[in-house]
Amino acid sequence: MSTLTLHNNMIGAIAYKLTVDGEIEEVITPEDAIEYLHGEENIILGLEEALEGKTVGDSFAITISPDKGYGDYDEEEVDAIPLEEFALDTSDLKVGEEIELWNEEDDDIFEATILEITDDYIKLDFNHPLAGKTLHYEVQVIDVREATAEELEMGVPQSIMTEMLAALDSDGDADEEYYSLNHKE
C-alpha cells in the first residue's frame, strides 16, 4: 500500500500553531484540523510549498516571510468610505474591529479592519491583518486524501464549500453579518 503525499489536487488536513512577533496568533488542533486543496492557493504560498510531498504524521516548523505569506503592507489598501455607502446600521461598529463587506454590484465580499469612524466616513484597512508580518508555523499533517471531482471543479475542499454555503441565507444573498456596501473603487 502506498502512502499518499501532498501534491497538486490532493486534499490535506493540517493542525498548526502560528506565532507572529513572539505572540501566539492562532492554534488549530488536530481535532479541528483545517482542510485545503493543494495547488489551489487555499492557504498561503509559503505554507503550501512547505507541505509539498508531506504525508500523514509529518511535523515541521517553518518561518515564512511576507512575500510568501500575506504580502507586504500596502497603504493604498486603506480607504475612507462615506457612511451613506453602508446599507446596514453602522452605529455599533468600533475602531479595531474586523468586518466583512459585501459589494452588491459585483457580489464580492471583502474583509477590512476599522481604523477610524467619523460622522461622515469610516476609514477601513483592506490589508490582511498579518500583511507585512513574518509568520512562524509549527505544522502537523493530519490527513491526506484525493480530491473529489466536485472539489477539483470548485477549487476547495467540501468542508470549505459547506462553510461558504452556510454564509448564504436561503435566498442566496449575503448573510446579515456582512455590511452591504455600494462603494466602487
N, C-alpha and C positions, 0 to 999 in steps of 0.2 A: 504494500500500500504506500503510495507516495504522499508526502506531506505537502499541503497547499501553501504556496508562498504569495505574498502580496506583490502584485504587479497590475498593470492596466486591466480594467474590467473585473477586478476582484473586489469583494466587499470585505473590509477589515473592521473589526471592533476593537477599540483601544481604551485603556484606562491610563490616566496620567495625572501628574502634579505639575502645574505651571507656576513658576516663580518669576516675578518681574521686580527689578530694583530691590532684591532681597526680601520681598514680601510674597507670600503665597497668594496667587491671584485666583486659582481655580484648582479643584481636586475632583477628578472623575474616578470613582471607584470601579473595580471590576464588575460589581453587581449592576452598576449604571453605565457600563461602557457605551461609548458612542460609536455608531457605525458611519462609515464613509465609503464612497465608491472610488477606488484607487484610479488615478489618472483623470478625474473629472473636476479637480480643483474644489472638492467639498471641504478640504482642510488647507491650511497654509502650505505653500510650496516647500519650505524647509523641512517641515514635519513629514510631508508626503515623500520627499526624496529620501529621508532617513528611514522610512518604513519600507521602501522598495526592497524586496527579497526576504523580508522578515516572515517568520512563521509563528504559530500559536506558542505562547510561552516565552518568546523572546522579550527581553527587557533591555533598555538602554537609556542613557542620558544624552541630551544634545542641547547646545546653545545655538539659537537662531537669530541672526542679525535682522534688522528691519527690512532689508531688501528681499528677504525670503520669508518674512513674517507678514506684518500688516502694513508695510510700506513706511516711507518717511512721512512725518507730519507735514501737511500742506495747508498753509494759511489761506489759500484760495477756496478751501472746503468749509470756510466759516462764512455764514450768510445771515443777514438781518432780514427777517420775513415779517411783513406787516400783519398785525393781528387779524385784520379782516380777511386774510387768506386762509385762516383756520375755520373750518366748518363746525367744529365742536367747541364747547366751553373750555377756555384755557386758564380759568381763574385758579385752579388747583395746582398748576404747574409750578415747579420750584427750580431755581438755579442748581445745576449739578445733576439734575435728573436726566436719565436717558429715556427718550421717547421714540416711538415708531410713527412715521408719517406715511400716509397713503396719498399718492397723487392720482386723483380720479381720471385725469386726462389721458395718462398713459399706463395706468394701473400698476405703477411701480411703488414699492414700499422701501422707505429709507429709514435708517436709524440715525439719531442725532443726540448730542448732549446739549442741554440748555446752558448757555454761557451768561445770558443777561435777559432780563424781562423789563420792558418799559411800558408806558401807556400806549405806545404806538407800534412796537415791534417786539419780536423775540429773536435774539441772536442765537443761532444754532451752529454747532460744530459737527459737520458730517464726516470728519475723520473717524476711523475706528478708534476706540479708547486706547488701544495698545499701539497705535501708529507711532513710529519713531522709537519704539522700545526694543531692547534686546530681551529675548524670551529664553528661559531655561526650562526645559521639559525633562521629566523622568517618566518614561513611557513603558507600558506593558501591552503586548499584543494578546488579546483575549480570544479572538476568533478570526478565522479566515474562511471565506466561502465564495463560491462562484455567484456572480450576479445573475438575477433572473432577466429574461428578455425585457420585461416591463421596467426594471431598474436601469438597464442599459439604455432603453429608449428615453426615460425621464432624466437620466444622468445623476440620480441619487438613490440611496437605499430605500426600501419600503418604509423603514422607520421614519425617515425624513419626510417622505411623501405623506405619511399619516399625520405628522406634526403640521405640515403645511395645510392639509385639508382641515384640520381641527381649527386653524386660524380663520377659516372662512365660515360664515354662517350659512344657513340653508339656502339663502338667496344667491350665494356665490359672491357676496360683497365682503369687503374687509370687515373684520370683527370690530366691535366698538373700541377695542384697545388701541386702534390706530387713529391718529389725528388726521382727519381728511384735510388735504392741502391742495389748493388750486393754484399753486405757485409755479411759474415757469422760470427755468434758468436761462 
